[in-house]
Amino acid sequence: MEENRQFRILSALGIIFVVAGHLGYHFLDVGGLFPYYSFHVYIFLFVSGYFYREQSEDDIFRYI
């Protein structure tokens, strides 16, 4: 399977946003109108759903 660098970058940005938010750095708040926690969880949901394959359910322990 070929590596998808765009989604690796998106995952890395999600991690950075989570850590920055927990540390109190709200550099993307846009004056409180766009809080950091309004999108970082959805980034992870989107990325994990993108890479989901039904074949992985055949051997769940290997998948985990």
N, C-alpha and C positions, 0 to 999 in steps of 0.2 A: 504494500500500500504506500502510495506516495505521500510525503509530508505536505500538509497544507500550511504554508507559512503565514498566510493572512489570518487564519484562525489561531495560530500560535501567538501572533501579535495581539489579537483581540483578547485571548485568554490572559496574556501578560498584562495588558491594560486593565482588565477586570481585577486582577490581583492587586495591582498598584492602587486602583481606586478604593478597594476594600481596605487595604492597609492605611492609605492616606486618610480615609474617613474615620477609622478607628483611632488614629493618632491625632485627629482634630484638624487636619489640613483640608479645608473645604475650598480648594482652588477652582472648582467648577460649579459653585453654587449660583453664580450669576445673581448676586444680591439676594440670595435666599429663595429665588424663584425656581431654581432647578437643583434641589438638594442631591448630594452624591448618592444617597441610598435609593434614589428613585430608578436607577438603571443598572447598578453593578450586579445585582442578583439576576436580572434578566439577561445580562451578557452571558453568565454561566449557564443558564437554562437554554439559551439559544445555541451556544457552542456544544453543550452535551447532547442536545437533541439532534444537532447536525451530524454528529459522529455516531449516532445510534444505528446499530444494525441488528435485524432480527436473528441472524445467524449466531450472534453472541449468546443468545438465550439457550442454545443447544447444550453448551457446557458452561454453566454459570460460575463454577469455581475457577475455571481457567480465565474467564472474563474478569472476575474480581481480582 
